Amino acid sequence: MKRSWMFLFFLALLLPQISAFAQEQQFAQLGDFKLESGEVLRDCRIGYRTLGQMNPEKSNVILVPTWA
């Protein structure tokens, strides 16, 4: 439990620094998106930001998902 709080504390300190380098928020339009349950999210779109440059091998990408 103590490690979790320490991680959250350091993350809270770093996020403002990281977001200063991030590009403006962009959106990808997914249209009607079918979930595994069979339900459909109508007119679905996902917001994202990028940070840095992708290398030619495209091996330096890190995805940080949020809840949906």
N, CA, C and O atoms as CSV, one atom per row, in Angstrom:
chain,resi,resn,atom,element,x,y,z
A,1,MET,N,N,0.836,-1.196,0.000
A,1,MET,CA,C,0.000,0.000,0.000
A,1,MET,C,C,0.880,1.257,0.000
A,1,MET,O,O,0.585,2.226,-0.700
A,2,LYS,N,N,1.960,1.233,0.790
A,2,LYS,CA,C,2.839,2.389,0.872
A,2,LYS,C,C,3.475,2.698,-0.483
A,2,LYS,O,O,3.625,3.862,-0.856
A,3,ARG,N,N,3.851,1.634,-1.223
A,3,ARG,CA,C,4.454,1.844,-2.551
A,3,ARG,C,C,3.464,2.507,-3.500
A,3,ARG,O,O,3.840,3.360,-4.303
A,4,SER,N,N,2.204,2.114,-3.404
A,4,SER,CA,C,1.184,2.703,-4.271
A,4,SER,C,C,1.062,4.197,-4.036
A,4,SER,O,O,0.972,4.972,-4.988
A,5,TRP,N,N,1.058,4.601,-2.788
A,5,TRP,CA,C,0.963,6.030,-2.475
A,5,TRP,C,C,2.198,6.780,-2.951
A,5,TRP,O,O,2.095,7.904,-3.442
A,6,MET,N,N,3.367,6.159,-2.806
A,6,MET,CA,C,4.599,6.812,-3.272
A,6,MET,C,C,4.567,6.985,-4.785
A,6,MET,O,O,4.942,8.035,-5.306
A,7,PHE,N,N,4.113,5.944,-5.488
A,7,PHE,CA,C,4.010,6.018,-6.942
A,7,PHE,C,C,3.052,7.133,-7.356
A,7,PHE,O,O,3.377,7.933,-8.233
A,8,LEU,N,N,1.896,7.192,-6.743
A,8,LEU,CA,C,0.916,8.229,-7.065
A,8,LEU,C,C,1.449,9.621,-6.770
A,8,LEU,O,O,1.181,10.566,-7.511
A,9,PHE,N,N,2.199,9.743,-5.691
A,9,PHE,CA,C,2.787,11.035,-5.324
A,9,PHE,C,C,3.766,11.491,-6.406
A,9,PHE,O,O,3.701,12.632,-6.864
A,10,PHE,N,N,4.679,10.595,-6.816
A,10,PHE,CA,C,5.658,10.960,-7.839
A,10,PHE,C,C,4.996,11.193,-9.194
A,10,PHE,O,O,5.418,12.065,-9.953
A,11,LEU,N,N,3.972,10.421,-9.494
A,11,LEU,CA,C,3.235,10.628,-10.728
A,11,LEU,C,C,2.572,12.000,-10.737
A,11,LEU,O,O,2.579,12.687,-11.758
A,12,ALA,N,N,2.004,12.399,-9.614
A,12,ALA,CA,C,1.366,13.716,-9.500
A,12,ALA,C,C,2.389,14.829,-9.693
A,12,ALA,O,O,2.061,15.888,-10.229
A,13,LEU,N,N,3.613,14.598,-9.265
A,13,LEU,CA,C,4.663,15.599,-9.456
A,13,LEU,C,C,5.124,15.672,-10.906
A,13,LEU,O,O,5.455,16.750,-11.400
A,14,LEU,N,N,5.147,14.534,-11.586
A,14,LEU,CA,C,5.678,14.483,-12.944
A,14,LEU,C,C,4.681,14.883,-14.025
A,14,LEU,O,O,5.079,15.445,-15.045
A,15,LEU,N,N,3.416,14.610,-13.828
A,15,LEU,CA,C,2.433,14.865,-14.879
A,15,LEU,C,C,2.422,16.306,-15.390
A,15,LEU,O,O,2.369,16.509,-16.604
A,16,PRO,N,N,2.468,17.307,-14.523
A,16,PRO,CA,C,2.495,18.674,-15.058
A,16,PRO,C,C,3.728,18.943,-15.911
A,16,PRO,O,O,3.656,19.694,-16.884
A,17,GLN,N,N,4.857,18.337,-15.558
A,17,GLN,CA,C,6.082,18.525,-16.340
A,17,GLN,C,C,5.952,17.862,-17.705
A,17,GLN,O,O,6.344,18.439,-18.720
A,18,ILE,N,N,5.400,16.648,-17.731
A,18,ILE,CA,C,5.242,15.909,-18.987
A,18,ILE,C,C,4.238,16.595,-19.891
A,18,ILE,O,O,4.471,16.718,-21.093
A,19,SER,N,N,3.132,17.041,-19.337
A,19,SER,CA,C,2.087,17.641,-20.166
A,19,SER,C,C,2.535,18.933,-20.827
A,19,SER,O,O,1.942,19.349,-21.822
A,20,ALA,N,N,3.566,19.577,-20.297
A,20,ALA,CA,C,4.092,20.786,-20.916
A,20,ALA,C,C,4.705,20.483,-22.284
A,20,ALA,O,O,4.759,21.361,-23.145
A,21,PHE,N,N,5.169,19.238,-22.492
A,21,PHE,CA,C,5.789,18.845,-23.757
A,21,PHE,C,C,4.816,18.171,-24.712
A,21,PHE,O,O,5.139,17.986,-25.885
A,22,ALA,N,N,3.649,17.805,-24.243
A,22,ALA,CA,C,2.683,17.073,-25.063
A,22,ALA,C,C,2.034,18.005,-26.079
A,22,ALA,O,O,1.873,19.202,-25.839
A,23,GLN,N,N,1.671,17.434,-27.205
A,23,GLN,CA,C,0.979,18.202,-28.228
A,23,GLN,C,C,-0.466,18.424,-27.821
A,23,GLN,O,O,-0.948,17.850,-26.845
A,24,GLU,N,N,-1.154,19.274,-28.590
A,24,GLU,CA,C,-2.573,19.519,-28.338
A,24,GLU,C,C,-3.367,18.228,-28.455
A,24,GLU,O,O,-2.989,17.314,-29.189
A,25,GLN,N,N,-4.468,18.167,-27.724
A,25,GLN,CA,C,-5.306,16.974,-27.793
A,25,GLN,C,C,-5.893,16.834,-29.188
A,25,GLN,O,O,-6.357,17.803,-29.788
A,26,GLN,N,N,-5.860,15.599,-29.688
A,26,GLN,CA,C,-6.425,15.273,-30.991
A,26,GLN,C,C,-7.494,14.203,-30.788
A,26,GLN,O,O,-7.584,13.603,-29.717
A,27,PHE,N,N,-8.296,13.970,-31.813
A,27,PHE,CA,C,-9.367,12.985,-31.718
A,27,PHE,C,C,-9.353,12.081,-32.940
A,27,PHE,O,O,-9.141,12.534,-34.065
A,28,ALA,N,N,-9.582,10.794,-32.699
A,28,ALA,CA,C,-9.740,9.809,-33.771
A,28,ALA,C,C,-11.204,9.393,-33.789
A,28,ALA,O,O,-11.747,8.995,-32.759
A,29,GLN,N,N,-11.844,9.482,-34.945
A,29,GLN,CA,C,-13.238,9.095,-35.096
A,29,GLN,C,C,-13.295,7.593,-35.399
A,29,GLN,O,O,-12.719,7.144,-36.389
A,30,LEU,N,N,-13.975,6.825,-34.567
A,30,LEU,CA,C,-14.102,5.383,-34.765
A,30,LEU,C,C,-15.455,4.991,-35.335
A,30,LEU,O,O,-15.648,3.841,-35.729
A,31,GLY,N,N,-16.386,5.921,-35.383
A,31,GLY,CA,C,-17.725,5.594,-35.866
A,31,GLY,C,C,-18.443,4.715,-34.855
A,31,GLY,O,O,-18.232,4.856,-33.650
A,32,ASP,N,N,-19.290,3.808,-35.333
A,32,ASP,CA,C,-19.984,2.875,-34.442
A,32,ASP,C,C,-19.009,1.774,-34.059
A,32,ASP,O,O,-18.514,1.055,-34.927
A,33,PHE,N,N,-18.729,1.633,-32.766
A,33,PHE,CA,C,-17.708,0.703,-32.270
A,33,PHE,C,C,-18.379,-0.406,-31.473
A,33,PHE,O,O,-18.988,-0.159,-30.433
A,34,LYS,N,N,-18.256,-1.651,-31.984
A,34,LYS,CA,C,-18.909,-2.793,-31.339
A,34,LYS,C,C,-18.021,-3.360,-30.233
A,34,LYS,O,O,-16.848,-3.654,-30.464
A,35,LEU,N,N,-18.579,-3.513,-29.036
A,35,LEU,CA,C,-17.870,-4.072,-27.897
A,35,LEU,C,C,-17.969,-5.593,-27.891
A,35,LEU,O,O,-18.802,-6.169,-28.590
A,36,GLU,N,N,-17.107,-6.247,-27.091
A,36,GLU,CA,C,-17.154,-7.705,-26.982
A,36,GLU,C,C,-18.521,-8.189,-26.510
A,36,GLU,O,O,-18.956,-9.281,-26.875
A,37,SER,N,N,-19.197,-7.380,-25.701
A,37,SER,CA,C,-20.508,-7.767,-25.173
A,37,SER,C,C,-21.595,-7.732,-26.246
A,37,SER,O,O,-22.704,-8.224,-26.035
A,38,GLY,N,N,-21.268,-7.148,-27.394
A,38,GLY,CA,C,-22.254,-7.026,-28.463
A,38,GLY,C,C,-22.882,-5.645,-28.517
A,38,GLY,O,O,-23.480,-5.275,-29.528
A,39,GLU,N,N,-22.755,-4.876,-27.438
A,39,GLU,CA,C,-23.287,-3.515,-27.439
A,39,GLU,C,C,-22.445,-2.637,-28.368
A,39,GLU,O,O,-21.302,-2.966,-28.683
A,40,VAL,N,N,-23.020,-1.533,-28.793
A,40,VAL,CA,C,-22.341,-0.648,-29.741
A,40,VAL,C,C,-22.256,0.757,-29.164
A,40,VAL,O,O,-23.245,1.306,-28.677
A,41,LEU,N,N,-21.061,1.327,-29.228
A,41,LEU,CA,C,-20.881,2.740,-28.878
A,41,LEU,C,C,-21.081,3.541,-30.165
A,41,LEU,O,O,-20.275,3.447,-31.090
A,42,ARG,N,N,-22.144,4.319,-30.221
A,42,ARG,CA,C,-22.463,5.091,-31.424
A,42,ARG,C,C,-21.568,6.316,-31.530
A,42,ARG,O,O,-21.278,6.981,-30.535
A,43,ASP,N,N,-21.141,6.601,-32.746
A,43,ASP,CA,C,-20.303,7.780,-33.033
A,43,ASP,C,C,-19.136,7.897,-32.053
A,43,ASP,O,O,-18.897,8.965,-31.489
A,44,CYS,N,N,-18.424,6.812,-31.859
A,44,CYS,CA,C,-17.325,6.761,-30.892
A,44,CYS,C,C,-16.126,7.568,-31.403
A,44,CYS,O,O,-15.784,7.523,-32.585
A,45,ARG,N,N,-15.514,8.290,-30.501
A,45,ARG,CA,C,-14.264,8.977,-30.827
A,45,ARG,C,C,-13.351,8.899,-29.605
A,45,ARG,O,O,-13.817,8.866,-28.466
A,46,ILE,N,N,-12.065,8.871,-29.859
A,46,ILE,CA,C,-11.075,8.740,-28.793
A,46,ILE,C,C,-10.153,9.944,-28.842
A,46,ILE,O,O,-9.647,10.314,-29.901
A,47,GLY,N,N,-9.941,10.552,-27.679
A,47,GLY,CA,C,-9.005,11.660,-27.568
A,47,GLY,C,C,-7.627,11.138,-27.208
A,47,GLY,O,O,-7.494,10.184,-26.441
A,48,TYR,N,N,-6.591,11.777,-27.774
A,48,TYR,CA,C,-5.222,11.352,-27.474
A,48,TYR,C,C,-4.265,12.525,-27.606
A,48,TYR,O,O,-4.573,13.538,-28.235
A,49,ARG,N,N,-3.105,12.363,-27.000
A,49,ARG,CA,C,-2.004,13.318,-27.132
A,49,ARG,C,C,-0.740,12.540,-27.423
A,49,ARG,O,O,-0.600,11.393,-27.000
A,50,THR,N,N,0.167,13.147,-28.130
A,50,THR,CA,C,1.442,12.503,-28.403
A,50,THR,C,C,2.560,13.291,-27.735
A,50,THR,O,O,2.428,14.482,-27.455
A,51,LEU,N,N,3.648,12.603,-27.493
A,51,LEU,CA,C,4.815,13.215,-26.849
A,51,LEU,C,C,6.050,12.662,-27.523
A,51,LEU,O,O,6.228,11.444,-27.556
A,52,GLY,N,N,6.902,13.499,-28.057
A,52,GLY,CA,C,8.130,13.040,-28.702
A,52,GLY,C,C,7.907,12.602,-30.133
A,52,GLY,O,O,6.878,12.894,-30.744
A,53,GLN,N,N,8.903,11.890,-30.656
A,53,GLN,CA,C,8.879,11.436,-32.045
A,53,GLN,C,C,8.980,9.921,-32.106
A,53,GLN,O,O,9.705,9.309,-31.322
A,54,MET,N,N,8.254,9.319,-33.037
A,54,MET,CA,C,8.336,7.880,-33.246
A,54,MET,C,C,9.596,7.580,-34.054
A,54,MET,O,O,9.893,8.270,-35.029
A,55,ASN,N,N,10.335,6.548,-33.645
A,55,ASN,CA,C,11.539,6.183,-34.395
A,55,ASN,C,C,11.152,5.413,-35.656
A,55,ASN,O,O,10.012,4.963,-35.771
A,56,PRO,N,N,12.089,5.252,-36.616
A,56,PRO,CA,C,11.759,4.573,-37.878
A,56,PRO,C,C,11.234,3.148,-37.691
A,56,PRO,O,O,10.410,2.687,-38.481
A,57,GLU,N,N,11.700,2.446,-36.655
A,57,GLU,CA,C,11.242,1.077,-36.414
A,57,GLU,C,C,9.879,1.042,-35.717
A,57,GLU,O,O,9.272,-0.020,-35.576
A,58,LYS,N,N,9.410,2.205,-35.285
A,58,LYS,CA,C,8.149,2.331,-34.538
A,58,LYS,C,C,8.148,1.456,-33.284
A,58,LYS,O,O,7.128,0.874,-32.915
A,59,SER,N,N,9.308,1.377,-32.641
A,59,SER,CA,C,9.451,0.524,-31.463
A,59,SER,C,C,9.472,1.306,-30.151
A,59,SER,O,O,9.651,0.715,-29.086
A,60,ASN,N,N,9.293,2.618,-30.213
A,60,ASN,CA,C,9.353,3.423,-28.993
A,60,ASN,C,C,7.987,3.978,-28.579
A,60,ASN,O,O,7.912,5.001,-27.899
A,61,VAL,N,N,6.927,3.316,-28.982
A,61,VAL,CA,C,5.574,3.777,-28.674
A,61,VAL,C,C,5.115,3.170,-27.346
A,61,VAL,O,O,5.247,1.967,-27.122
A,62,ILE,N,N,4.582,4.009,-26.486
A,62,ILE,CA,C,4.018,3.563,-25.205
A,62,ILE,C,C,2.578,4.042,-25.173
A,62,ILE,O,O,2.308,5.232,-25.340
A,63,LEU,N,N,1.662,3.124,-24.961
A,63,LEU,CA,C,0.244,3.440,-24.875
A,63,LEU,C,C,-0.171,3.441,-23.405
A,63,LEU,O,O,0.060,2.467,-22.688
A,64,VAL,N,N,-0.776,4.526,-22.968
A,64,VAL,CA,C,-1.276,4.626,-21.595
A,64,VAL,C,C,-2.793,4.731,-21.676
A,64,VAL,O,O,-3.329,5.825,-21.851
A,65,PRO,N,N,-3.490,3.606,-21.550
A,65,PRO,CA,C,-4.951,3.638,-21.681
A,65,PRO,C,C,-5.624,4.192,-20.431
A,65,PRO,O,O,-5.088,4.111,-19.325
A,66,THR,N,N,-6.795,4.748,-20.633
A,66,THR,CA,C,-7.622,5.216,-19.540
A,66,THR,C,C,-8.871,4.355,-19.496
A,66,THR,O,O,-9.014,3.442,-20.309
A,67,TRP,N,N,-9.761,4.616,-18.587
A,67,TRP,CA,C,-11.004,3.839,-18.514
A,67,TRP,C,C,-11.923,4.233,-19.664
A,67,TRP,O,O,-11.768,5.303,-20.252
A,68,ALA,N,N,-12.851,3.391,-19.972
A,68,ALA,CA,C,-13.810,3.677,-21.039
A,68,ALA,C,C,-15.211,3.552,-20.491
A,68,ALA,O,O,-16.181,3.752,-21.223
